[in-house]
């Protein structure tokens, strides 16, 4: 059958297909698009928050669990924020912490930052813009030649490791007042 005859035989079938409505334009269409986008974003955040990945010493039972709200004293003194007595008391102990891995454009080998909420660091070419909360935690996954940059993991993480408290310079150029040392490789994560 020649091509024009084939097209002629398909025309009755094309007439049965629903005609797509022309898209709306104007303020109501923009508002509708933002409502759809906002709903999808809220759903993605909700799914990320209910999914939890465990990293660190999977078989080890932590001595305590600490929340980010417990990192600093509730009163700001003359010297600014002060580490809480609870955080100091857990120095050198195996603890569990829940949080979100900070998304960074460049990761330092053996280190990532854990924050109480989803956060990111952006690099626009001129300067670094930190959207990292004050109550963040450096997580040390390895040192030396064996250290590798950890891939970004979305969603909530449950980390178990040894807590270190006190100022220390980190490989990423920041100073950390709290660090969590994960003794087992972070690649051994399990959902």
N, C-alpha and C positions, 0 to 999 in steps of 0.2 A: 504494500500500500504506500503510495507516495506521501511525503511529509504533509502537504496541505490537506490531504484527505484524512490523515490521522488527527490533525488539529481540529478539523471539522467534526470528527466523531467525539472529540473530548469536550467540545463546547457545551453540550447539554449537561455534562457532569460538572463543569465549572459553574454553571448556573445554580447548582444545588449547594455550593459552598457558601457559608455565611460571609457577608461582606463586612470587612473590618471597619469599625467606626473610625472616623477621623479623630485624632487625638485632640483633646481640649487644649486650649491655650489661655493664658491670662492668669490672674491671681489664684483662682480656684484650682487650676491644674497644678500650680506650684505648691499650693498648700496640700493638696492630695499627695503629690510626690514626696513632700517632706514627711507627711504622716506615715506613708509606707516605709520610707527610709528609717525614720525614728523607730517604728515598730520592729523592723528587721534588726536594727542595731541593738535595741533593748533585748530582743530574743537571743542574739548572739552573746551578749554579755551575761545574760541569765544562764545560758548553757555552759559558758566558760567557768562561771562561778560554782556551778554544781558539780563539775568534773574536777576530780582531785587526783593528782599524780603524787606518788610517794617517792622521794629521793633520799639517798643517804643510807644509813645503816638499817636496812629493811627488817632484819631479825632482832635488832636491839630495841629494848624497851627504854624510852626516855625517863629520866628521873623527874622531869617536870615539863610542862608546856608553858610557853610564854607568849603573850599577845603583844602586838606592836604598841598598843595603848599603855603597856607597862614599862616601856623603855625609859621614859623620862619622868622626873618628879612633876606633879601637877602644878607646882608653883615655880614661876620663872624668877630666878634671883638676880642679883646685881651682875653676875657673870653669865647670864643667859640661861639656857636649858642645862639642867643637871641630870646625870644618870640616876635612875631610881635605885633604891636600896634593893628591890627585888632583882633587877637586872644584875647588879653587882654581886648579889648573893649566889647567882647561878654561874658565875665565872668558873670555867674548867669542868662544868658538869654537862652531861648528855641531856639535851633538851629537844623538844619538838616545837616547830614554828610553822604557821600557815601563812602563805602570802602569794604574791604574783611576781614572776620574773620580769624585771624591767627590760623593755625592748630597747636595744642600743644599736646604732649603725655599725659600730666596731666593737667587738668583744675582746677583752684581754684574756689570754690563756690562763685557765685555772681559777677564774673569778667570774661571778655574776652578782647582780644586786637583786635582793628580794625586797618588795615593798608591800604595804598593807592593802594597796589597791592597784589595779592595772595602771602602769605608767610607762613613759618612754623618754628617751633622750634623743633629740634631733640635732643634726649637724647641717646648718644651712651654708657652710663654706666660710662664714665669717667668725662665728663663735659657737660655743656649745650652749645649748639651752636645756637646762635640767628641769624636768617635770617630776623629779624624784622627791617624794616626801622626806621630811627630816628624819622620821622614824623608819629608816631603811636599814638593811642588814647586808653586809658583804658576805657572800658565801664562797668559801675557798674549797674548790674541788680537786686541786692538785697543785704541786709545786715542781719547779725545776723543768728538766727536759721532757718529762712525761705529761706536763700540763697541756691541756688543749682547750680551745675556746668552746664553750658549751653552746649547743644550738638553742635557739629561743623555743621555749615551751609555753604555749598559751594556757590559760586556765589556772586554777588554784593549785598550789604545790604544798605538800606536807613534807617538810624537811626535818631530818633527825641527824644531829651531829653534836659536836662539842662546842660550847659557847665560849668565846674569848671576849673579855671586856677590857677596854683601855685604848688610848689612842695608838694607832699604828699606820704608817704609810702603806698604801696598797699599790700593786703593779699597774692599776689603771690611772694612777696619778692622784687619786682621792685619799683623804685621811679617813679611816674608819674607827669609830668608837665601839662598835660591836661587830663581831665576825662569827660566823658559824662554819666550823671546819667539818666537812663531810669526809669521813675516813674511807668509805668505800667509793669506787668510781661512780660519778653521777650517771654514767651511761647505763648503769644497772637498774634504772628506774623501772618501776612496775605500776600499772594502773591500779 
